[in-house]
């Protein structure tokens, strides 16, 4: 787990408006936030393992969120991943669960439900 007074959340989404909105929401709630426009940018980051939690968009042009979570699991197996999506497809939740993702949240509902999921995921990781 990253050591910081504020938990570190890495957000990956190809939509600039979503990145700005989530950064504001999460920083207002006391998280340190680092944003990435795509999966490749996160994978090429100097310290992708520094995150306490990942918030990853499902549909991105380079690598989808479930595949990205699978790649992250190879090096940071215990860091929680929360998948966000604007595409409510029944198969996404099942595929996410198979990839070790416990929480899938629909984008129009990204507010306190996301903050609660992040806090719960980080707390569960510490136990």
N, C-alpha and C positions, 0 to 999 in steps of 0.2 A: 504494500500500500504506500502511496506517495505520502511524504511527511510535509504537512503544511497546516497552518492555523485554519485555513479554509480548504474544504475538499476541492479537488481539481476535477473539473468536468470537461471532457473533450467532446465537441459537437461537430458532426460531419453532415453537411447538407449542401446540395448544389444550388440552392435558392438563397441569394444574398439577403432577401427580406426575412427569411426564416432565421438565418444566422444572426442577424442584428437583433431580431425580436427575442430569440432564445438567450443571447448574451445578456441583454437587458434584464430579462426575467430572472435568470439564474444569478447574475451578479447582485441584483436587488435582494435576493434571498441569501446572500453571503457565500456563494460559490466563486472560486477562481475559474475562469472560463478561457478555453483556447478553442478557436474555430478553424475548420478546414473545409474548403470548397468541394473536395472529393476524396474518395478513398485513397487514391494514390498519394495525395498530399499528406494524409495522416501516416500512411505506411512509410513515407520518406522522411517523416519528422525525425529530428535527432533524439527525441525522447518519448515515443508513443507509450512507453510503459509507465510514464509519470502520472497518468490519469488515475483517479479514484473511481471514475465511472465514465462510460462512453454513451453518448446519445447519438444514434446513427439513423439517418434517413434510409428507408428501404430502397426507393427507386432513384438511382443515380446513374449518370452516363457511363462511368468507367467500371465500377464493381458494385453490385447491389449490397445492401446493408447486411443481409444474411451471410453472403460470401465474405464480406469484410470481417464480420464477427468471427467467422471460422478461421480466418488468417490471424486475427488478434489472439485467439485462443491458443495458438501454437506458441506464443511467447509470453502472454499475460493471462494465463488460464483462469485466474480467480477474479479478474476485474469485471464488474458487472457491465452488461450492455443493455441499453433500453433502445428498442427499435421504434422509430416514429414513421408514420406513413399517411399519405393522403389517399391511399387506395385500399378501402376496406374489403379485402378478399379473405374469405374463410381459410384458405390454404396458407396465408402468410403466418398466422398465429401458430399453426401446426409445424410449419417449416422452421419458424423462429425457435420454437420449443425444442425441436430436434437439434438445433445448433447451439442450445444452451442459453437462449435468450428467454428470460422469464416474463418480461413486460413488453407489450406492444401497445402503443398509444396512437390514436388517430390525431392527425395534425390539427384539426379545428379545436381539439380539446387540450392543446398544449398550454397549460397554466398551472394551477396548484396541483393538478393530478400528476404532472410531470415532476414537479418539485418533490412531492411526496414519494413518488417512485424512486427518485434518485436518493433521497435520504434513507429510505428503507433498504435499498440495494447496498448502499455503502455501510450501513449499520449491520446488515446481515453478513456482509463480507468480513467484518471485524470479529464476528463470533465464531 
